[in-house]
Structures are given as structure tokens and as C-alpha cells.
């Protein structure tokens, strides 16, 4: 009986030791737990999106694109979780997270399951804070994102009134009035950090009004919002630069 008990204890320790080494630090625990939740919930989100598509009577190309993008996001989330478990370097995790955020921006264009997507956005915000403020180790001596400056330029046609939302490495245009145009061209030297920063705007070209409507903050998921108002008739070319 004693021998059997000892064997049980030894076996328990052997199988537990990888997990103990895997989650040896609280920061790693926190990031890995968040990545695990993101992987599971994004998978459920993608499955629900497909089920809604499969059960729909009249589906458009937009519905097919929503299915494909959510599946890509779920797959990327699983890889991100594996990278967190393997304790990849901070720079690798941040690069992977940038890709996740880009895929997330695509999902928002189709806006399937608004409530469920909001839950995933909150998870993404929590992960971004872990990566920016003492996330997993492995990048010894590297500067955090808080030390990374950058800039982005945007150019495109505007008619009447638009709002441009810049988050991470994406820039989404919302047409508030006038004819919508899809020729906007953002160019990033570095992704906008997922933390509170102050962005500065320089008007490069445009006959109307260009101004910063919102600075990045936790409340808007670290999004810079630029507003362009063109009060003259017809569309006009605009270009601006943001620095942080």
C-alpha cells in the first residue's frame, strides 16, 4: 500500500512539473490564462458565426467573408496561445498580437454577433495591457511598447464628412455624410501602441477641416479618431500625418 502511494505521488509530480515550470511566474500565468480564454472563446465565436451562416436562407458575399475572417481570427488565437505557453519572446508575442488586432479590425467591418465580439475585444484589451506593462519574459533588455514612437500617413478622397479610426496597424473609414470612397491609403511606420498615448496631427493636404476627435484611451480601446469635414461641393483629396 505504501509503495502504491509513493508511486502515485511520484507520478503526480512528474506530470505536474511541466505545468509548474510553464506557469512559474505570475505575469506568465496572467498572459497565458488570457490567451487560453481568447483561444477558446474565439473558437466558439467562429463556430457560431458559421452556424448563423449555414442556417441563413439568403447569404451574401459579406456573410461568407465574415465566416472566413472569424475562422482566421480563431486560428491565429490558438497559435498565440501556444506561443504564450511556450514563453516566446516579448517581441514575438507583440508581433503576433499585432496580427491578431489586424484580423480583429477586419471582423469589425462585418460586425457579426456584436455582443460576443465585445467580449473578445475586452480580452484583447487585457492582453494588450499585459504585453505593454510587464508581460511574459524572454525579451531581456528590450524596450517596451511604451518607448516606441511612430507615425502614420493617410490619404484619400473625402466628400462631406468622414471619421477615421486608427487602432494598431489599421485605419477604418466611417462615412458620416456624402459619397463613401474606399480609396483610403494608410501607411504605418509602426503600429499605434495599445496604451494611452498622445497623437499629434499634421494636415498635409486638404481644403476642409481635419482634427483629432478622440485620443487613444482605455475607454475607446486605444483608438485614435480623426475627423475630416469637407464643406465644399464634390469630393476632394486629403492627406494627413499622425505622430506619437
MIDOSE-1310 file (N, C-alpha, C; in nm, 2 decimals, decimal comma, always signed):
residues 244
xxxx	+0,08/-0,12/+0,00/+0,00/+0,00/+0,00/+0,09/+0,12/+0,00; +0,19/+0,12/+0,08/+0,28/+0,24/+0,09/+0,35/+0,26/-0,05; +0,39/+0,15/-0,11/+0,46/+0,16/-0,24/+0,37/+0,22/-0,34; +0,24/+0,17/-0,34/+0,15/+0,22/-0,44/+0,13/+0,37/-0,41
xxxx	+0,12/+0,42/-0,29/+0,10/+0,56/-0,26/+0,22/+0,64/-0,31; +0,34/+0,59/-0,29/+0,46/+0,66/-0,33/+0,46/+0,67/-0,48; +0,42/+0,57/-0,55/+0,41/+0,57/-0,70/+0,31/+0,68/-0,75; +0,20/+0,68/-0,68/+0,10/+0,78/-0,72/+0,16/+0,92/-0,70
xxxx	+0,23/+0,95/-0,59/+0,28/+1,08/-0,56/+0,39/+1,12/-0,66; +0,48/+1,02/-0,70/+0,58/+1,04/-0,79/+0,52/+1,07/-0,93; +0,42/+0,99/-0,97/+0,36/+1,01/-1,10/+0,29/+1,15/-1,11; +0,23/+1,19/-1,00/+0,16/+1,32/-1,00/+0,26/+1,43/-1,01
xxxx	+0,38/+1,42/-0,95/+0,48/+1,52/-0,96/+0,54/+1,53/-1,10; +0,56/+1,41/-1,16/+0,62/+1,41/-1,29/+0,53/+1,48/-1,39; +0,40/+1,45/-1,38/+0,31/+1,51/-1,48/+0,28/+1,65/-1,45; +0,30/+1,69/-1,32/+0,27/+1,83/-1,29/+0,39/+1,92/-1,31
xxxx	+0,51/+1,87/-1,32/+0,63/+1,95/-1,33/+0,63/+2,04/-1,45; +0,59/+1,99/-1,57/+0,59/+2,08/-1,69/+0,49/+2,19/-1,67; +0,38/+2,16/-1,61/+0,28/+2,27/-1,59/+0,34/+2,37/-1,49; +0,40/+2,32/-1,38/+0,46/+2,41/-1,28/+0,57/+2,50/-1,34
xxxx	+0,65/+2,44/-1,43/+0,75/+2,53/-1,49/+0,69/+2,62/-1,59; +0,58/+2,58/-1,65/+0,52/+2,66/-1,76/+0,46/+2,78/-1,70; +0,40/+2,77/-1,58/+0,34/+2,88/-1,52/+0,41/+2,93/-1,39; +0,54/+2,94/-1,40/+0,62/+2,97/-1,29/+0,61/+3,12/-1,24
xxxx	+0,58/+3,21/-1,32/+0,57/+3,35/-1,29/+0,43/+3,40/-1,30; +0,39/+3,49/-1,21/+0,25/+3,54/-1,21/+0,22/+3,61/-1,34; +0,31/+3,68/-1,40/+0,29/+3,75/-1,53/+0,26/+3,65/-1,64; +0,34/+3,54/-1,64/+0,32/+3,44/-1,74/+0,18/+3,37/-1,72
xxxx	+0,15/+3,35/-1,59/+0,02/+3,30/-1,56/-0,09/+3,38/-1,62; -0,09/+3,51/-1,59/-0,19/+3,60/-1,63/-0,21/+3,60/-1,79; -0,09/+3,62/-1,86/-0,10/+3,63/-2,00/-0,15/+3,50/-2,06; -0,10/+3,39/-2,01/-0,14/+3,25/-2,06/-0,28/+3,23/-2,04
xxxx	-0,33/+3,26/-1,92/-0,48/+3,24/-1,89/-0,56/+3,33/-1,99; -0,52/+3,45/-2,01/-0,60/+3,53/-2,11/-0,59/+3,48/-2,25; -0,47/+3,43/-2,29/-0,46/+3,38/-2,42/-0,54/+3,25/-2,44; -0,55/+3,17/-2,33/-0,63/+3,05/-2,33/-0,78/+3,08/-2,35
xxxx	-0,83/+3,18/-2,27/-0,96/+3,22/-2,29/-0,99/+3,28/-2,43; -0,90/+3,36/-2,48/-0,92/+3,41/-2,61/-0,93/+3,30/-2,72; -0,84/+3,20/-2,70/-0,84/+3,09/-2,80/-0,98/+3,01/-2,79; -1,02/+2,98/-2,67/-1,15/+2,91/-2,66/-1,27/+2,99/-2,71
xxxx	-1,28/+3,12/-2,66/-1,39/+3,20/-2,69/-1,40/+3,24/-2,84; -1,28/+3,26/-2,90/-1,28/+3,29/-3,04/-1,32/+3,17/-3,13; -1,28/+3,05/-3,08/-1,33/+2,93/-3,15/-1,48/+2,92/-3,15; -1,54/+2,95/-3,03/-1,69/+2,94/-3,01/-1,75/+3,05/-3,10
xxxx	-1,69/+3,17/-3,10/-1,74/+3,28/-3,18/-1,74/+3,24/-3,33; -1,63/+3,18/-3,38/-1,62/+3,14/-3,52/-1,72/+3,03/-3,55; -1,74/+2,94/-3,46/-1,84/+2,83/-3,49/-1,98/+2,89/-3,49; -2,01/+2,98/-3,40/-2,15/+3,05/-3,40/-2,17/+3,13/-3,53
xxxx	-2,06/+3,19/-3,58/-2,08/+3,27/-3,70/-2,11/+3,18/-3,82; -2,04/+3,06/-3,82/-2,06/+2,97/-3,93/-2,20/+2,91/-3,92; -2,25/+2,88/-3,80/-2,38/+2,82/-3,78/-2,49/+2,92/-3,83; -2,47/+3,05/-3,79/-2,56/+3,15/-3,84/-2,57/+3,16/-3,99
xxxx	-2,45/+3,15/-4,05/-2,44/+3,15/-4,20/-2,51/+3,03/-4,26; -2,48/+2,91/-4,20/-2,53/+2,78/-4,25/-2,68/+2,78/-4,24; -2,74/+2,84/-4,14/-2,88/+2,84/-4,12/-2,96/+2,95/-4,19; -2,88/+3,04/-4,25/-2,94/+3,15/-4,32/-3,00/+3,11/-4,45
xxxx	-3,11/+3,17/-4,49/-3,17/+3,14/-4,62/-3,12/+3,22/-4,73; -3,08/+3,34/-4,70/-3,02/+3,43/-4,81/-2,89/+3,49/-4,76; -2,78/+3,43/-4,81/-2,65/+3,48/-4,77/-2,58/+3,55/-4,88; -2,51/+3,66/-4,85/-2,44/+3,74/-4,94/-2,29/+3,72/-4,93
xxxx	-2,21/+3,77/-5,02/-2,07/+3,76/-5,01/-2,01/+3,81/-4,87; -2,08/+3,91/-4,82/-2,03/+3,97/-4,69/-2,04/+3,86/-4,58; -2,15/+3,78/-4,59/-2,16/+3,67/-4,49/-2,05/+3,57/-4,50; -2,02/+3,53/-4,63/-1,91/+3,44/-4,65/-1,77/+3,50/-4,59
xxxx	-1,75/+3,62/-4,62/-1,63/+3,69/-4,57/-1,62/+3,69/-4,42; -1,74/+3,72/-4,36/-1,74/+3,71/-4,21/-1,70/+3,58/-4,16; -1,76/+3,47/-4,22/-1,72/+3,33/-4,18/-1,57/+3,31/-4,19; -1,51/+3,35/-4,30/-1,37/+3,32/-4,33/-1,28/+3,40/-4,23
xxxx	-1,32/+3,53/-4,21/-1,23/+3,61/-4,12/-1,24/+3,57/-3,98; -1,36/+3,53/-3,93/-1,37/+3,48/-3,79/-1,29/+3,35/-3,77; -1,29/+3,26/-3,87/-1,21/+3,14/-3,86/-1,06/+3,17/-3,86; -1,02/+3,27/-3,94/-0,88/+3,31/-3,94/-0,84/+3,36/-3,80
xxxx	-0,93/+3,44/-3,74/-0,90/+3,50/-3,61/-0,89/+3,39/-3,50; -0,98/+3,29/-3,51/-0,98/+3,18/-3,42/-0,85/+3,10/-3,43; -0,81/+3,08/-3,55/-0,68/+3,00/-3,58/-0,56/+3,08/-3,52; -0,56/+3,21/-3,55/-0,45/+3,29/-3,50/-0,44/+3,30/-3,35
xxxx	-0,56/+3,30/-3,29/-0,57/+3,30/-3,14/-0,51/+3,17/-3,08; -0,54/+3,06/-3,15/-0,48/+2,93/-3,10/-0,33/+2,94/-3,10; -0,27/+2,99/-3,21/-0,13/+3,00/-3,23/-0,07/+3,09/-3,12; -0,14/+3,20/-3,10/-0,10/+3,30/-3,00/-0,09/+3,23/-2,86
xxxx	-0,19/+3,15/-2,83/-0,19/+3,08/-2,70/-0,07/+2,98/-2,69; -0,04/+2,91/-2,80/+0,07/+2,82/-2,80/+0,20/+2,90/-2,77; +0,21/+3,02/-2,83/+0,33/+3,10/-2,82/+0,34/+3,15/-2,67; +0,23/+3,18/-2,61/+0,23/+3,22/-2,47/+0,27/+3,11/-2,38
xxxx	+0,22/+2,99/-2,41/+0,26/+2,87/-2,33/+0,41/+2,84/-2,34; +0,46/+2,85/-2,47/+0,60/+2,83/-2,49/+0,69/+2,94/-2,45; +0,63/+3,05/-2,39/+0,71/+3,16/-2,35/+0,80/+3,22/-2,45; +0,74/+3,24/-2,57/+0,82/+3,31/-2,67/+0,85/+3,45/-2,63
xxxx	+0,95/+3,51/-2,70/+1,00/+3,64/-2,66/+0,89/+3,75/-2,66; +0,91/+3,85/-2,58/+0,81/+3,96/-2,58/+0,79/+4,02/-2,72; +0,89/+4,04/-2,80/+0,88/+4,10/-2,93/+0,80/+4,00/-3,02; +0,82/+3,87/-3,01/+0,74/+3,78/-3,09/+0,59/+3,78/-3,05
xxxx	+0,57/+3,79/-2,92/+0,43/+3,80/-2,88/+0,36/+3,92/-2,93; +0,43/+4,03/-2,92/+0,38/+4,16/-2,97/+0,35/+4,16/-3,12; +0,44/+4,10/-3,19/+0,42/+4,09/-3,34/+0,30/+4,01/-3,37; +0,29/+3,89/-3,29/+0,17/+3,81/-3,32/+0,04/+3,88/-3,28
xxxx	+0,05/+3,96/-3,17/-0,07/+4,03/-3,12/-0,11/+4,14/-3,23; -0,01/+4,20/-3,29/-0,04/+4,30/-3,39/-0,12/+4,23/-3,51; -0,09/+4,11/-3,54/-0,16/+4,04/-3,65/-0,30/+4,01/-3,60; -0,32/+3,97/-3,47/-0,45/+3,94/-3,42/-0,53/+4,07/-3,43
xxxx	-0,48/+4,18/-3,39/-0,55/+4,31/-3,39/-0,59/+4,35/-3,54; -0,51/+4,32/-3,63/-0,54/+4,34/-3,77/-0,66/+4,26/-3,81; -0,66/+4,13/-3,78/-0,77/+4,04/-3,81/-0,90/+4,09/-3,74; -0,88/+4,14/-3,61/-0,99/+4,19/-3,54/-1,06/+4,31/-3,61
xxxx	-0,97/+4,39/-3,67/-1,02/+4,51/-3,74/-1,11/+4,46/-3,86; -1,07/+4,35/-3,92/-1,15/+4,30/-4,03/-1,28/+4,25/-3,99; -1,28/+4,18/-3,87/-1,41/+4,13/-3,81/-1,51/+4,24/-3,79; -1,46/+4,36/-3,74/-1,54/+4,47/-3,71/-1,62/+4,52/-3,83
xxxx	-1,56/+4,51/-3,95/-1,62/+4,56/-4,07/-1,75/+4,48/-4,10; -1,75/+4,35/-4,06/-1,87/+4,27/-4,08/-1,96/+4,27/-3,96; -1,91/+4,30/-3,85/-1,99/+4,31/-3,73/-2,08/+4,20/-3,70; -2,04/+4,07/-3,70/-2,12/+3,96/-3,66/-2,13/+3,95/-3,51
xxxx	-2,25/+3,92/-3,46/-2,26/+3,89/-3,31/-2,20/+4,00/-3,23; -2,25/+4,12/-3,23/-2,20/+4,23/-3,17/-2,16/+4,21/-3,02; -2,25/+4,15/-2,94/-2,22/+4,13/-2,80/-2,10/+4,03/-2,78; -2,10/+3,92/-2,85/-1,99/+3,83/-2,83/-1,86/+3,89/-2,88
xxxx	-1,86/+3,97/-2,98/-1,74/+4,03/-3,03/-1,69/+4,13/-2,92; -1,78/+4,20/-2,85/-1,74/+4,29/-2,75/-1,67/+4,22/-2,63; -1,71/+4,10/-2,60/-1,64/+4,02/-2,50/-1,50/+3,99/-2,55; -1,48/+3,95/-2,67/-1,35/+3,93/-2,72/-1,26/+4,05/-2,73
xxxx	-1,32/+4,17/-2,75/-1,25/+4,29/-2,75/-1,19/+4,32/-2,61; -1,27/+4,29/-2,51/-1,23/+4,32/-2,37/-1,11/+4,22/-2,34; -1,11/+4,10/-2,39/-1,00/+4,01/-2,37/-0,87/+4,06/-2,44; -0,89/+4,11/-2,56/-0,78/+4,17/-2,64/-0,72/+4,29/-2,56
xxxx	-0,81/+4,37/-2,50/-0,76/+4,49/-2,43/-0,68/+4,44/-2,31; -0,72/+4,34/-2,24/-0,65/+4,29/-2,12/-0,51/+4,23/-2,17; -0,51/+4,16/-2,28/-0,38/+4,11/-2,33/-0,29/+4,22/-2,36; -0,34/+4,32/-2,43/-0,25/+4,43/-2,47/-0,19/+4,50/-2,35
xxxx	-0,26/+4,51/-2,24/-0,20/+4,57/-2,12/-0,09/+4,48/-2,06; -0,11/+4,35/-2,07/-0,01/+4,25/-2,02/+0,12/+4,27/-2,10; +0,10/+4,28/-2,23/+0,22/+4,29/-2,32/+0,29/+4,42/-2,30; +0,22/+4,53/-2,27/+0,28/+4,66/-2,26/+0,33/+4,69/-2,13
xxxx	+0,28/+4,62/-2,02/+0,33/+4,65/-1,89/+0,37/+4,52/-1,82; +0,49/+4,48/-1,84/+0,54/+4,36/-1,77/+0,48/+4,23/-1,81; +0,47/+4,21/-1,94/+0,42/+4,08/-1,99/+0,52/+3,97/-1,98; +0,51/+3,86/-2,05/+0,60/+3,75/-2,03/+0,74/+3,78/-2,06
xxxx	+0,83/+3,72/-1,99/+0,97/+3,74/-2,01/+1,03/+3,68/-2,14; +1,16/+3,69/-2,15/+1,22/+3,64/-2,27/+1,28/+3,74/-2,36; +1,24/+3,87/-2,34/+1,29/+3,97/-2,43/+1,40/+4,06/-2,36; +1,46/+4,00/-2,26/+1,55/+4,07/-2,17/+1,62/+4,19/-2,22
xxxx	+1,59/+4,31/-2,16/+1,65/+4,43/-2,20/+1,59/+4,50/-2,32; +1,48/+4,45/-2,37/+1,41/+4,51/-2,48/+1,33/+4,63/-2,43; +1,32/+4,73/-2,51/+1,23/+4,84/-2,47/+1,09/+4,80/-2,49; +1,00/+4,84/-2,39/+0,86/+4,81/-2,41/+0,79/+4,89/-2,51
xxxx	+0,67/+4,86/-2,55/+0,60/+4,94/-2,65/+0,58/+5,08/-2,61; +0,59/+5,11/-2,48/+0,57/+5,25/-2,43/+0,68/+5,34/-2,48; +0,80/+5,28/-2,52/+0,91/+5,36/-2,57/+0,91/+5,37/-2,72; +0,81/+5,31/-2,78/+0,81/+5,30/-2,93/+0,73/+5,42/-2,99
xxxx	+0,80/+5,51/-3,05/+0,73/+5,62/-3,12/+0,69/+5,57/-3,26; +0,62/+5,65/-3,33/+0,58/+5,61/-3,47/+0,50/+5,71/-3,53; +0,46/+5,69/-3,66/+0,38/+5,78/-3,73/+0,30/+5,70/-3,84; +0,19/+5,76/-3,88/+0,12/+5,70/-3,99/+0,07/+5,82/-4,08
xxxx	+0,06/+5,79/-4,21/+0,00/+5,89/-4,30/-0,12/+5,83/-4,36; -0,22/+5,91/-4,39/-0,34/+5,87/-4,46/-0,37/+5,96/-4,57; -0,41/+5,91/-4,69/-0,45/+5,99/-4,80/-0,57/+5,92/-4,87; -0,66/+6,00/-4,91/-0,78/+5,95/-4,98/-0,88/+6,06/-5,01
xxxx	-0,99/+6,03/-5,08/-1,09/+6,13/-5,12/-1,20/+6,13/-5,01; -1,24/+6,25/-4,99/-1,35/+6,28/-4,89/-1,45/+6,37/-4,95; -1,58/+6,33/-4,92/-1,69/+6,41/-4,97/-1,78/+6,43/-4,85; -1,78/+6,55/-4,79/-1,87/+6,60/-4,69/-1,81/+6,57/-4,55
xxxx	-1,82/+6,44/-4,49/-1,79/+6,42/-4,35/-1,75/+6,28/-4,33; -1,63/+6,25/-4,28/-1,59/+6,11/-4,25/-1,51/+6,11/-4,12; -1,51/+5,99/-4,06/-1,44/+5,97/-3,94/-1,34/+5,85/-3,96; -1,22/+5,87/-3,92/-1,12/+5,76/-3,95/-1,07/+5,71/-3,81
xxxx	-1,08/+5,58/-3,79/-1,05/+5,52/-3,66/-0,91/+5,45/-3,68; -0,81/+5,49/-3,61/-0,68/+5,43/-3,62/-0,65/+5,35/-3,50; -0,63/+5,22/-3,51/-0,60/+5,13/-3,40/-0,50/+5,03/-3,44; -0,40/+5,01/-3,36/-0,29/+4,92/-3,40/-0,23/+4,96/-3,53
xxxx	-0,24/+4,87/-3,63/-0,19/+4,89/-3,76/-0,30/+4,91/-3,87; -0,42/+4,94/-3,83/-0,53/+4,96/-3,92/-0,59/+5,10/-3,91; -0,66/+5,14/-4,02/-0,73/+5,27/-4,03/-0,86/+5,24/-4,10; -0,97/+5,25/-4,02/-1,10/+5,22/-4,08/-1,18/+5,36/-4,10
xxxx	-1,24/+5,37/-4,22/-1,31/+5,49/-4,25/-1,46/+5,47/-4,24; -1,52/+5,57/-4,16/-1,66/+5,57/-4,15/-1,72/+5,69/-4,22; -1,80/+5,67/-4,31/-1,86/+5,79/-4,39/-1,99/+5,83/-4,31; -1,98/+5,96/-4,26/-2,09/+6,02/-4,19/-2,19/+6,09/-4,28
xxxx	-2,14/+6,15/-4,39/-2,22/+6,22/-4,48/-2,15/+6,23/-4,62; -2,23/+6,24/-4,73/-2,17/+6,24/-4,86/-2,15/+6,11/-4,92; -2,07/+6,10/-5,03/-2,05/+5,98/-5,10/-1,93/+5,91/-5,04; -1,95/+5,78/-5,00/-1,84/+5,70/-4,95/-1,73/+5,66/-5,05
xxxx	-1,60/+5,67/-5,01/-1,49/+5,63/-5,10/-1,41/+5,52/-5,03; -1,36/+5,43/-5,11/-1,28/+5,32/-5,05/-1,14/+5,32/-5,09; -1,09/+5,44/-5,13/-0,95/+5,45/-5,18/-0,85/+5,50/-5,07; -0,90/+5,50/-4,94/-0,81/+5,55/-4,84/-0,68/+5,46/-4,83
xxxx	-0,57/+5,53/-4,82/-0,44/+5,46/-4,81/-0,36/+5,49/-4,69; -0,37/+5,41/-4,58/-0,28/+5,43/-4,46/-0,15/+5,37/-4,48; -0,05/+5,44/-4,42/+0,09/+5,39/-4,43/+0,15/+5,41/-4,29; +0,18/+5,30/-4,22/+0,23/+5,30/-4,08/+0,38/+5,28/-4,08
xxxx	+0,45/+5,36/-4,00/+0,59/+5,33/-3,97/+0,60/+5,23/-3,85; +0,50/+5,23/-3,77/+0,49/+5,15/-3,65/+0,35/+5,15/-3,61; +0,30/+5,03/-3,55/+0,16/+5,03/-3,51/+0,14/+5,12/-3,39; +0,02/+5,18/-3,39/-0,02/+5,26/-3,27/-0,02/+5,17/-3,15
xxxx	+0,05/+5,21/-3,04/+0,05/+5,12/-2,92/-0,08/+5,11/-2,86; -0,10/+4,99/-2,79/-0,23/+4,96/-2,72/-0,22/+5,01/-2,58; -0,20/+5,14/-2,57/-0,20/+5,21/-2,44/-0,23/+5,35/-2,46; -0,24/+5,43/-2,35/-0,27/+5,57/-2,37/-0,15/+5,65/-2,42
xxxx	-0,16/+5,71/-2,53/-0,06/+5,80/-2,58/-0,12/+5,92/-2,64; -0,04/+6,02/-2,66/-0,09/+6,15/-2,72/-0,05/+6,15/-2,87; -0,14/+6,16/-2,96/-0,11/+6,17/-3,10/-0,12/+6,31/-3,15; -0,03/+6,35/-3,24/-0,03/+6,48/-3,29/-0,06/+6,48/-3,44
xxxx	-0,14/+6,57/-3,49/-0,18/+6,56/-3,63/-0,12/+6,68/-3,71; -0,08/+6,64/-3,83/-0,03/+6,74/-3,93/-0,11/+6,73/-4,05; -0,17/+6,84/-4,09/-0,25/+6,85/-4,22/-0,16/+6,86/-4,33; -0,15/+6,76/-4,42/-0,06/+6,77/-4,54/-0,13/+6,82/-4,66
xxxx	-0,26/+6,79/-4,67/-0,33/+6,83/-4,79/-0,48/+6,83/-4,76; -0,56/+6,92/-4,81/-0,70/+6,92/-4,79/-0,76/+7,06/-4,78; -0,87/+7,08/-4,84/-0,93/+7,22/-4,84/-1,02/+7,24/-4,72; -1,06/+7,13/-4,65/-1,16/+7,14/-4,54/-1,09/+7,13/-4,41
xxxx	-1,17/+7,09/-4,31/-1,12/+7,08/-4,17/-1,08/+6,94/-4,13; -0,96/+6,93/-4,07/-0,91/+6,80/-4,02/-0,87/+6,82/-3,88; -0,92/+6,73/-3,79/-0,89/+6,75/-3,65/-0,90/+6,61/-3,58; -0,84/+6,60/-3,46/-0,84/+6,48/-3,38/-0,97/+6,49/-3,29
xxxx	-1,05/+6,39/-3,31/-1,18/+6,38/-3,24/-1,16/+6,31/-3,11; -1,08/+6,20/-3,11/-1,05/+6,13/-2,98/-0,91/+6,09/-2,98; -0,85/+6,10/-2,86/-0,71/+6,05/-2,83/-0,73/+5,90/-2,79; -0,62/+5,82/-2,81/-0,63/+5,68/-2,77/-0,65/+5,67/-2,62
xxxx	-0,74/+5,59/-2,57/-0,76/+5,57/-2,43/-0,82/+5,43/-2,41; -0,82/+5,39/-2,28/-0,88/+5,26/-2,25/-1,03/+5,25/-2,29; -1,10/+5,37/-2,27/-1,24/+5,37/-2,30/-1,27/+5,35/-2,45; -1,19/+5,39/-2,54/-1,21/+5,36/-2,68/-1,12/+5,25/-2,74
xxxx	-1,07/+5,17/-2,65/-0,98/+5,05/-2,69/-0,86/+5,10/-2,76; -0,80/+5,22/-2,71/-0,68/+5,27/-2,76/-0,68/+5,30/-2,91; -0,78/+5,38/-2,95/-0,81/+5,41/-3,09/-0,80/+5,56/-3,10; -0,72/+5,61/-3,20/-0,72/+5,75/-3,24/-0,82/+5,77/-3,34
xxxx	-0,90/+5,88/-3,32/-1,01/+5,91/-3,42/-0,99/+6,04/-3,48; -0,98/+6,05/-3,61/-0,96/+6,17/-3,69/-1,09/+6,20/-3,76; -1,13/+6,33/-3,76/-1,25/+6,37/-3,83/-1,21/+6,46/-3,95; -1,27/+6,44/-4,06/-1,25/+6,53/-4,18/-1,38/+6,58/-4,22
xxxx	-1,39/+6,71/-4,23/-1,52/+6,78/-4,28/-1,48/+6,86/-4,41; -1,55/+6,82/-4,51/-1,53/+6,89/-4,64/-1,66/+6,96/-4,68; -1,67/+7,09/-4,65/-1,80/+7,16/-4,67/-1,82/+7,21/-4,81; -1,73/+7,20/-4,90/-1,75/+7,24/-5,03/-1,81/+7,13/-5,12
xxxx	-1,86/+7,17/-5,23/-1,93/+7,07/-5,32/-1,83/+6,97/-5,38; -1,87/+6,85/-5,40/-1,79/+6,75/-5,46/-1,68/+6,69/-5,36; -1,61/+6,59/-5,41/-1,51/+6,53/-5,33/-1,37/+6,60/-5,35; -1,28/+6,58/-5,25/-1,15/+6,64/-5,26/-1,05/+6,54/-5,20
xxxx	-0,92/+6,56/-5,25/-0,82/+6,48/-5,19/-0,77/+6,53/-5,06; -0,74/+6,44/-4,97/-0,69/+6,48/-4,83/-0,57/+6,39/-4,80; -0,48/+6,45/-4,72/-0,37/+6,37/-4,66/-0,33/+6,43/-4,53; -0,31/+6,35/-4,43/-0,26/+6,39/-4,30/-0,16/+6,29/-4,24
xxxx	-0,09/+6,34/-4,14/+0,00/+6,25/-4,07/-0,02/+6,26/-3,92; -0,02/+6,14/-3,86/-0,03/+6,13/-3,71/+0,11/+6,09/-3,66; +0,15/+6,15/-3,55/+0,28/+6,11/-3,48/+0,25/+6,08/-3,33; +0,32/+5,99/-3,28/+0,31/+5,96/-3,13/+0,44/+5,92/-3,07
